[in-house]
Amino acid sequence: MCELMGYSFAKPIVADFSIREFGHRGEENADGWGLAWYPDRSLAVIKDTGKWKSNLHTGFLETYAGIRSRLFIAHVRHLTCGRPVRADTHPFAREWNGREYCFAHNGTVPNAFALPLDGFRPIGGTDSEHLFCHLLGTVRGWKRPLSDPETWPRLHQQLAGYNRDGTVNVILTDGQLMFCYHDVTRWKGLQYRYMLISDQETRRFEDPDLRVDLGGDHVNFGIVVATQPLSLTGWTSFLPGEMLVLENGTVRYSSHRANLALKEMTKAS
């Protein structure tokens, strides 16, 4: 199955992905992988076909400590639509109104290709990229940008509409906000966990499949979202059909739960 992962932190962190551990998930998701982050306002994306552990790029990602960002999106792909080519590999990127948007999808929406497109066109042949282009074209027609909280319930309704026609787990970001939506049938799962990082301290998620090291020079905090928990404790499941909006390591909005940010930060501290 495909796997999603996203980070939203208050300050830039180093994401150090272990090629040995991540390779285990790549065995089941052997059709492509990608990592996206924001060094500044611009978006950086490295992605390729095949298995994570068999690619030379991943050795660079494992050893280069200069990749620092407050936002990361990672994806490994098990092909259900499209081809095993780079153009069909997540995450996908598009510029709109001076922001670079990044999108990764876990699921299948067979009727996605029937959705009309307005202003954005796919490069590859996946239902996921078509959904992304349709979504941005739709949002472009709204009077307010996604940075306006008044649009968030409307975005949730849009993603829920896609979900009625298929399976949808999504991570979308504009470089500041991260929008995370979980399938209404709980398909594949989606979890989140708060992280607190003290001075000179490295926190590590570790399980038999994936290890992620989070390094920081100062006190930092954030939220990690993943298809399945990356450690034994501390994870909370999204509710079916729930959308969270994350910014600077906190929850700004939940479609299903009021005051979630306050409750969770109190528990984390």
N, C-alpha and C positions, 0 to 999 in steps of 0.2 A: 504494500500500500504506500501511497505518497505520505510524506511527513512534512509538517510545517513547524517553523520555529521563529519567534520574534522577540526582540529585546527592546524595551523602552527604559532609559535610565536618565537620572537627573543631570549627570555629567558624562562626558565621553569615557568609555571603557575600552579595554583591549579584549577582543574575543579570540581566544586561542582554541582552535578546534583540533582535537586529537584525531589524526588520520587513522590510527589503529582502531580506536573505538567506533568512530563514525562509519568506518568501513563495514561494520556488521549490519547496519541499517541499509547501507548501499547494496548489500547482497540481495535484499528483497526489493530494492528500489534502484534497479540497475540501468534505468533509461535516461538518467540525467540528474544534475545537481546544480544548485546556484546559491550564491551568497551576495547580498546587497547591503550597502551601508552608505552613510552620508558623512564624508570627511568634512564638509562644510554645507553650504546650501545645495551643492551639486550631489548627484547620485553616482555611486560607483557600483558596478555589477560585474561579478565574475561568475560564469556559468559554462557548462559543457555537457556533452552527452556521456553516456557510459557510467561506470561506477566511480564513486568518490575516491576510493582507495587506489584505483589504478590510474589516476590522472596526476600529471606533474604539477598542475596548478595547486592542488591541495597541499603539497609539500611546502609551497610558498606560503599559503595561508596558515600553516601550522607553525612556521618559524619566523614569520615577519611580524614584529611587534608594533609596527607603525600603523596598523589598521585600528584606528580609534574612532568611535562614534557613539552617539547617544541612542541611535536606532540601528538595528540589524534585522534583516529578514533572511532566513535560510529555508531551502526546500530540496528534498530529494524526490525523484519522480519514478513512479511505476506507471508505465504508459497504458492509458485507456482510450485516448483520443489523440489524433495527430501521428507524428512519426518520431523516431529516435534521432532527431536532428536538433542543433542548437537553437534554431528559430522557435522550436516548440517547447523549449526548456524554461522553467520558471527560475526566478521572478521575471515579470515583464515590466517595462518602463515606458512612460510617455510624459512629455512636457505639456503643461497647460497653465496659462496665465502666470508664467514666470516661476512655476514650481514643477519639480520632477516627481512624478507619482510612481510608486512601485507596488506591484500586485502579485500575490501568490495564491493559488487555489488548490484545494484538496477536494476532489469530488468529480462528478460527471453531470452535465446538464445537456441531455441529448438535443433539446429544442433550442439551444443557444444560437445556432446558426440562422434561425428564423428571425432573430431580433434585428431590427433595422439599425444601421450605423450612421452617425452624424458627426463628421469631423475627424474621427479616429478610425484607422484601418489596421487590421492584423497584419503581421509579417509572416507568422506561421499559420498552422492549420488546426489549432486546438480550440475546443469549446471555451477553455479558460481565457485565452487571449481575446476571443470574440466577446465574452462577457465583460472583460475589462474595458474594451473599446466602447461597447454599448453603455456601460456604466458612466464612463467619463463624458461621453456625448450627452447622456441624460443630465448629469450633474451640471454640465456647462450651460444647460438651458434653465437652470434654477436662478432665481434672483440673487441668492446668497451663496458664497463659497463654502466648502466643507469646513473651513476654519470657524464658521459661525455655528454655535451650538444649536441654533434653531433648525439647522439642516440635519442634525443627527437622527432624530426620529424618522425623517423622510428617507435618509440613507438606509436605516434599518428596514423600513418597509420595502425599499427597492431590493435589498439582498434577500429578504424573506420571499419576495416575489420570484426571484430566481430559484429559491429553495423549493418552491411548490412544483417545479418542473424537474428537479433532480437533487443531487446531493451537493451541499455547499458548506465548506469551511474556508474562510477567506482571511487573509491579512492584507490590509491596504494601508499605505502611508503616503503623506505629502511632504515628508521630511521633518515635520514637527509633530503631527498627530499620528497615532497608529490606531486603525479601526480593525477590530477582530470580531468575526462573526462565526458562530457555531451552528452546525446543521441542526434542524429542528427534530430530527430523528436520532440525534446523538451519533451520527455516522462517524466512525473512526475515533471520535473523541476530540476534545480540546480542553486544555488545562492551563492554569496560570499560577504563578508563585511570586511573592515578594522576596527581594534580596536586599540585604544591608551589607555594605562593604566598608570596613574600617581602614584607617591609615595603614599603608604598606601591607595590607592583607589581601590574600587571594582566596576567593571562594570557589569551590568546585562542585559542579553537579557530576555525579558519576553513577552509571548503571552498566549492565553488561553490554549495552549497545552504543552508548554515546557518552563522552565526557566533554564538558565545556568548562574552560577556566575563565573566570571573570577577574581581571586585574584592575586595580585603581590606585592612584597615588594619594587620594584624599578620601574623606568620608563620602560615600556615594550610596544611592539606593535606586532600585528599579524593579521592574516587573518582567518576568520571562514567561512567554506563552509557548506551549508546545502541544503537539498532537497527543503525545503520551508523556506521563511524568518522567523526568530525567533523573530523579532520585527517589528515595523511599518515602520521604515525608515532606510536608509543607505545601502540597499542591491542592488547589481547589478546582473543581470541574465547572466549566461554563454551564449555564442552564440551557436546555434545548431552545434553539432559536434566539439566543442572547447575543447582543452586540455590545462590546466594551470599547470605549474610546480612551486611549492612553496618551498621556503627555508628560514628558520629563519624569517618568518613573512613577506616576500616579494614575489612578482611574478618574477620568473626568466625567464619565457618563456610563450608565448601564441601562439598556433597554428594559430590563426586567427587575432591577433591584435599586431602591432609592438609597442614597447616602452610602453607597458601597465604598467609596474612596475613604471616607472617615472611619468606617468600621474596620476595614482591612489594614489601614496604616496604624491604627491603635493596636491591633492584634500583632502586627509585625514588630512594633517597637517594644 
